[in-house]
């Protein structure tokens, strides 16, 4: 199957005309009897070769990291005598970039590109953090929350810079989400540094900050989404990964701050979880993104399981919970478009203009002037 992005690239390369591409999209839409914008498409696997290359790349990166660690120990640049060396993640980052020059820049393979991006950004973070610890000495971090927070912020800043460089060179959609996660890490690390020894008593403050960062990431994702309401360009893929990042940053703090994760929920609290999940479902329908529903799924499963147990269905509580949630999600998936129409149609025009299109085919590309 070919993605919208690949069709756009074929148009740009002159392999297919814009009219032919529009006809192809219209044909596929008619065959599915569902608008393409409700499918939430993104590239992950284009063929088994993606899996093959991803496995080979993972093995190579593991070997390079192992060798880098061995060299670091031999050179005495490890944390303490036999601790981790920054040369291991540095070697992984360099190798990830080098391999991406072919499989991402030339072959445009989806799954290997995602793996190589995550390994590059994660390795930049680890290499910077380990290098700073090696430079200052691990003994300085003992009972020094301020210094630990500052080092974590520095490592996250390096990861954010690495994500930006990777985006400028390769334009992998998940890169923006990786950079956003790194920026969020900088903010949280600076808060931890500011709190110092009182960090254990400031859990609610940290969760509130994460919630605000999640909302900010959600707004950023909607900015990308609103620039491609037909969901036919790479910008939609960028928004998908940002929504996937924002969802747990919003869901977990909300449920935790409301006291719904302490393991001793009442029937009322369980009903609150279900009600919140319904609200998230309505939001997911409006923005045509399923990430919120997936991120909150564990909480609603726990809540329903607890409700069934409290009402006496002890032996079947797990089965009944899975039956209710599984059936509801399948029904929602089957009638997603119809549900979207019912949710979006009453909204104000100003808001609808920022949401993905409903009940319309992708617009026909206009020939260049």
N, C-alpha and C positions, 0 to 999 in steps of 0.2 A: 504494500500500500504506500502511496506517496502522500506526503504531508503538504499542507498549504504553503509552507516555506519553500519546499523543494519545487513546487509548481511556480512560485514567484521567481525562484532562481532560474528555472528553465525559460521563463518569459524574458528575463533580463539577458540571458545568454543567446536568445534568438532561436532556441530549440522548438518553441511552441509559441503561437501567437496569443495575444491577450484574449481575442474572441474565442479561440479554441479552448483556452484555459477556463473561461467563464462557462462555456458549454459543458465542459467536463465536470465542473463543480455542480452545475445545475442538474446534470444527469445523475450524479452520485446522490444528490439531495433527494431527487424524485425516487430513486431506488430505495432509499432508507425511509422515505416518507417522514423525515424529521429535518428541521433546519440545521445546517452545519454549525451554526453558532452555539447550539445547545449541546454539541458533542464534547466540548472542552478538549480539543485535540492538542497534543504536544508530542514532540519527537522523543522517544526513549530507545526503541529498538527498531531498526529498519530491516533486520535479517539476522540469521544465526551468526553471521560473521561478526556482528557487534559483540555478541557474547564471547565468541572465540577470542577476539582481539582484547576485550576487557579482561578476560582471564589471563591471557598472556602478559598484558601490561601489569596486572596485579602481581604476578609471579616475579616479573622483572623488577618492579619497585621494591618488593620484599627483599630480593637479593641485593639490590643496590643499598637499601637501608642497612642490611646486615653487614655488608662490607664497609660502609661508612662508619658504623659503630666499632668495628674491629680496628679500623685505621685510627679512629679517635682514641681508643684505649691505648694503642701502641704509641701514639704521639702524646698521650697524657693530657688530652683536652676534654676529658669527661668530667661530669659532675661527681665529685669525690673520686675514690679510687676505681670503682667498677660501675659507676652509674652511667646514665645515658650521655651520649656526646652529641653536640649540635651538628657534627659532621654527618650523622645519619639522616636526619630530616633535610639538611641542606642538599645532600646528594639526591634524595628522593625528589625534592623540589626541582632541581636542575634537570633530572631525568624526565620528570613529568612534562616540563616545558619542551624539552627536546623531542620527546615522542609526539607531543601535541602538534609540533610543526608539520608532521606528516598526516597523522590520523585525524586531526581536527582541522588544520588549515587547508589541507589538500583533499583528504577523503571525506571530510564532514560527517564522520561517524558519530552517532548520537551517544550511545552508552559509553564507549571509550572516552569521548570528550567530557562527559559528566564525571567519570572516574578520575581522569587526569586533572580536571579543574579542582575537584575536592582534595586530591592528594597534593596538588601544588599549594593551594591556599593553606590547608592544614599543616603542611610541612614548613611553610614560611613562618607560620605562627609558632610551631614547636622549635624550629631552629633559632628564631629570635629569642624566645623565652629561655632556652637552654644556654644560649650564648651569653645572655645577660646574667644568668645565675652563675655560670662558670667564671665570668669576669668579676662579679662581686663576691662570690663565695657563698655556698649554701648555708653556712653558719649565720650569715647576716639575715636570713629569712626566718630564722627561728623566733617565734613569738613577735613577729614584726609584720602585722597585717597591712600597715600602710605601704611598706616597701613591696610586699607581695602584690598588692593591688596595682601599684605603679608599674611593676614589671609586667603584669598581665595586660595592662592597658597599652604598654609599649609593644608587646607581642601582637596584640590585636590590631594596633595601628599598622604594623608591618604587614599583617595579613590583609588589611583593607587596601593598602598600597599595592600589594601583590595582585589582589583581585582586580583593581583598576587597570594595572598593566596588562593583565590577562584579557580583560574585556577589550581594551584598545587593540590588542593583537588578534584575538580569536573570535570575539563576539559570541561566546557560548551563552545561551539564555540564563542558565543557572548562576552565572558569574555575578550578576547584579544582586541576587539573593545572598550569595556568599559574602559579598562586600557589605551588604546591609547587616548581616549577622555579625561581621567583624566590627562594624561601627557600633552596634548595640553592645558588643562585648567591651568596647572601650568605655562606654558610658557606665556600664555596670561595674567594671573594674575600678574606675575612678571613684564611684560611690563607695565601694568596699574599702578603698584606700582612705577615703574621708571618714568613714565610720570607725575604722581601726578596731580597737578591742571591743567596741560595743556592737559589732556586726551580728552577734548571736541574738541580741535583743531587738534587732531592726528587721526582722523577717518580713513584716507587713510593708515596711518602706521599700524594701528591695522588690517585693512582688508588685507593689504599685508602680515602681519604675519600669519593671519588665512589661506590665500591662500597657503603660503609656508608650513604650517603645514598640510594642506589638500593634497598637492602634496607629502609630506613625507609619509602621511598615505596611499596614493594611491600606492606609491613605495613599502611600507611595505606589502600592500595587494597583489601586484603582486609577491612579494617574496614568499608568502604563495601559491599563485596560481601556480607559476612556479614549485613548488615542488610536485604538484599533477595535472599534465596536463590532466589526464584522468578524473579528478573530481569524484573520487570514495572513497575518505577518508574524515575524519573529517577536514583535512586541507583546503579543498575546502569550507566547511561551515565557517571556521574562515575567509577566504578571502572574502566571501560574505558579512559578517557583517562589515569588514573593508572597503570594497568598498562602502557600504551603509553609513558609517560614512564619508568617504572622499568626496563623491559626493557633498553634500551641502557645505562643507568647501571649495570646489573649485568653484562651480557654483555661489554661492551668491557673494563672493568677486569679481569675474570676471565681472559679470553683473553690480555690484554696482560701481566698479572702472571705468568702461567704461561710467558711467553716464546713464545707461539704466533703472534705477529704480526711477527716479525723478518725474515720472508722467507727463512729458511734452516731450515725445519722438517725434522725427520727423519721416518721412517716411524712411529716410536713417537709423536711429537708429533701427527702427523696422526690416528693412531688415538685419541689422547686427545681431540682436537677432536670426533671422531665420537661418542665415548663421552659427552662432556659434552652434546652435542646430544641424545642419547637421554635423558639424565637430565632435560634441560630439557623434552623432549617429554612425559615422564611427569608432570612438575610442571604443564605446561600442561594436560594432560588432567585432572589432579586438580582444578585451580582453574577449568577450563573457560574458559581464556583463551589465545588463539593468539599474543599479542604476543611472548612469549619465543621462539617458533619463528621468527617473522619477523625479530626483531632478530639472532638468531644465524645466520641463513641464509647471510650472506656468508662467515662464518668456515668453516662446514661445506662450502660450495661450494669454497672455496679449498683446504681440507684434502683433499677427495676428488679434486679436480683434480691436486693434487700427488702423491697416492698412485697414481693411474692413470698419471701420467707416470713415476714411479719404477719402476713394474712393467712399463714398456715400451710402454704404449698412448699414445705421444706424439701421434700424428696424431688420435686419437679421444678424447683425455683430456677435452676440453671437452664433447663430445657425450655421452660416457659419464657424466660428472658430472651434466649436466643431466637425462639419462635416469633415473638412479638417484634423485636428489632429487625430480624432478618426479613420478615414479611413486609414490614413498613418500609424498609429501605428499597426492597425490590419493587414494591408498588410505586414508590416515589421515582425510582429510576425509569420505570416503564412509562409513567405519565409526567415526566419531568417538564416537557415542553408545555403541556396543558396547565400544569401547576404554575409555571413561570408566567404564562399569560394572565392567569387569575391574580397573581401577586403584583405584576408590573403594571397592568392596565390602569388601575385606580391611582397610581402615583402621579405627582405633579409633573408637568412636561419638562420643567427644568431639571428634575432628578432623572427622568427617563432618558434624557439626552446624554447622560453620563454613563448609562448602563448598556450592556451588550444588547444588540438588536434582538427583537422578538418577532418571530413569524415572518422574517424576510430573508431572502437569499443574499449571498454575498454580492456586493455591487460589482457590476461589470467594469473591469479596468478600462480606463480611457486611453486611447493611443496618445503617445507623446507628441507635443506640439512641435 
